[in-house]
Amino acid sequence: MRILDNSEIGQKLESFHDSIYSNVHLGWIEPEKLCENNGSFWYDEVHGENYLIGILPNDSNLLWLHSFYASSHPKQYPLTGKLKSCFTSGTKSIYSFSTHAWFNALLEENGFRKCDEIIQMETEALKISDSDSDYYVSELTENDAETILVNCETSFPALWRLSSAELSLAIKASNYTRMIKKGDSVLAFLLADHEPEDCHIDRIAVSQDYQNRGLATALIKQLVLDMEDKGIYKFSVNTNHKNEAAVRFYKRLNFKITDDTIPVYHRFLYVSGQTLSGKERL
């Protein structure tokens, strides 16, 4: 198990390009950008099979198992033991999304437990009251990332907050961005991606001081108007199934819960102070 230098990462990722055994974090950071955002890649070879593990620190002292690649089905791969060699001593709190049954099994075999679930909601007939149109909605730019971080991102639990760098990447990655400002402060923002036939709301947040004032509804109303101009009427959004307020909000707008879910896994990892080739580790 060894950490990869930046010069090696592109080649190693390419070697796993056609592997069906890959699971990548559903965030804003593509694997190629992981190390630029304080993450790291670790390479391993066991019995002739190759593995690549990406780790991403969260600003709240949490860690994401960002990506996992295997050259064949990793039935008995000792993931927990391998992860321990990536960290200095102490207790680590590691989370991971899983979008495959085989990855669910691997995580559970290695002591990860399902702690949460993301549900998808969809609609083709959004219902929005005309009374929620009193806010001026404008385009969001990367220059607003820091203000978003101060005023809006704090409304998320620590696990789901983005860093300033991640917010900048998120804005770049989205082909639809809108915000509501008061003076120099961003009170609410929305990021979405649209294709020819549908639109997915990637992230929506409202400052804690301006909750329940119709800002989120105003942002979505503007989204609907802009998408109608493109002939798009189908919308989707992902949300935490425990976030009852968010689920109620989307249901009021006529979103329906689908059968598509994404489990979130967690594991405390207790590391007793190994070192690995003198490399500085997370």
N, C-alpha and C positions, 0 to 999 in steps of 0.2 A: 504494500500500500504506500503510494508516494504522491506528494502534491505535484501538480503540473506547473511548469513555467508557462508564462503567457504565450511563448513561441510555440508550444506544443499543443495548445488547446484546439486550435482550428483543425489540425490534422487528426487528433483523437476524436473530435466530434464527427468529422467526416467518415471515420472508420465505422461509426455506429449509425450512419445515416439511414441504412436500410433495415436496421434491426426493429423487429416488432416488439421487442421487450424494452420499451422506453416509457418513462413517465416524467413529464415536465410540469413544473409549477405553473399555476394559472395566474401568474402575476404580470407585471409590466416589464420584467427583465428577461430578455431572450438569453439562452445559454451563452451565446457569443459575447454578451455584454456583462456576464456574471462577475468576472474578476474586476472589471472597471467599477463595479459597485460594491467593493469590499468582500465579494464572495470568493470561493476557491473551488477548484476541481481536483479530485483525487482519483488516481488510476490504480487498478488492482488486476492481478491475474491469478486465478485459482484453477488448477487442473486443466490448463490449456484454454480456459474461458476468460474473457476480458470483461471488466466492469469499469464504469465511470460514474462517479458520485459528485454532484454539485451541491454546495452548501452556501446558504445566503443568510447573513446576520440581519436581524431586525433591530431598528433603533431602540426598541424597548427591551433589549437584552434577551430576546428570543431568537431562535434559529429555525430556518426552514430547510428541510431536505428538498432543495430546489429541483434537482433532476437526478434521475437514475437510469443508466443504460447497461444492458447486458447482451453479450453476444449469443447467449442461448437462455432457455428458461432457468431462472435463478432459484430453483426449488429449495435448495439447502444453503443458500448463501448466508454466511453469518454476519448480517448487516450491522447488528449492534456492536459486535466486537470490532468490526472494521471502523465504525464511526468513532469509537473510543480513541483510536490511534490518530484521529484528526484534531483532537482538542487537548489543551492543557488541563491540569487538574481542576476539579470542581464539579458542581452540578449543572448540567446543561438541560434546557427545556427545548425539545425539538418537535416541530410540527411538520406535517406533510399532507398535501392533497393526494388523492388517489383517483385515477380515472380508469383503472383496469382491475379486473378480478384477481389476476395473478399478483398485482402489486399489493392489493388488500391482503392477500394470503401471506406475502413476504413480510409485510409490516407486522401483521399479527403474530407470525411465527417468531419475530424478533422483539416481542414485548411492547409494540405500539398498540394503543387502544383507541378506538373511535371516540372522539370527544365532541364532534360537532358534525353538522351536515349542511351543505349548501343546496338549496332548492331552486329550480328554474320556474319562472312564471311567464306566461305569454298572453297576448291579446291581439285581436284584429279589429277591435271596436273600443278604443279608449273613450271613456266618458269623463269630461272635464267641464266643470262649471265655468260660465263666463265671468263669474264674480272674482275669479282668482287671477286677474290680468292686470293688477295695479303696479307691478314691478317692471323696471326696465332691465331687459335681458340683453347682454352683449357677449361678444366672442371672448373666450378665455385664451390667454397666451402663456408661454413659458415664463414670462416676466412676472406673472402673478403667483408662481408656485410657492414662494416663501409666505405670501399673505394667506394662501389657502392653508398652508401648514399651521399657521398661527390661529386662524379663525375657524376653520372647518374640520380639519383632520382630527382635531381633538375630540370631535363628536363620536369617533369610532373607538371601540375597545382597542387596547394596545396591540393585540394580535393582528388587527386588520388595518392599522395605520400605515401609511406610506411615508417614506423619508422624502426630503426635499428633492434628492436626486431621482427617486422613483416617481415622484409627481411630475418632474420635468419629462421623464421618459413616457409617462402615461399620457401627458398632453401631446407629445410628439406622435405617439402610437395611435391616438384617436383621430378619426376623420370628422368628428363633430364635437365641439367644445363650447360650452356656454357658462355664464356666471351672472350673479346679481351683486352689484357693489353698492356701498354707501360710503361716499368720500373715497378714501384710499383703501378701505377694507372690503374684502370679498366676503359676503355673507352666505353665499351658497354657490355651488358649482355642479355641473353635470358633464360627464364624458360619455360619449357613445360612438359606436361604429355602425355604419350602414352599408348595405350591399344593395344590388338592384331590387331585391324583393322584400327585405326586412331590415330591422334596426335593433341593435342590442345596446341596452343601457349598461355601460361598464361600471360607472361609479357616480353616485350622487351624494352630496353631503351638505348639511346646513349648520351654520354656527350654533353652538349651544344657546347663545343669548337670543337667537331668532327662530327657535323651534316653534312649530304649530302656528305659523303666521302665513302659510300658503306659499312660501318660497319654492319648495320642491315642486308643488303643483304648477306654479308659474313656469318653472324651467321645463317641465314635461309638456306643458301646453305649447310652449315655443317650439320644442322638439317636434311635436305632432304637426304643427303648422308648416315647419320647414320640410318635414318628410312628406307631407301631402303634396308639396310642390314638386317632389321627385317621384310621386306615384307610389309611395311606400306607406302601407297601412298596418303592417304586422310588426309588433314590438315584443321584445323579451327582456328579462332582467333576472339576475341571480341574487338571492338574499339568504341570510342565515335563517334557518327554520325556527330558531329560538327568538329571533327578533320579531316579536308579535306586533309591535307598532308598525314596523315596515311592511309586514305581511298584510295587516289591516289596511294600510295606506294604499298598497298596490291593488288590493281587492276592491277598494272604493273606486279605483280607476278602471275597473273591469278586467284586471289581470287574473288569470286562472293558474293554479298550481299544476304543473305537469308531472309526469313520472320520472323526469330526469333529475337525478340527485348526484352530488359529489361529496363523498365522505372526507372528513378531516381527521387525521390521526395525530396522536401526541405520545411522547415518551420522555420521562426524566432519564437522563443519562448520567451516571456517576463515574467520573474519571479520576483515577488515582495517581496521575502525574507521569504518564509516559512521555518520552521525547522521540522524535522521529527525524534522524539525519540532521539535527541542528536547525531544522526549518522552523520559522516562526509560524504558529498556527492560531486559529480562531480562539 
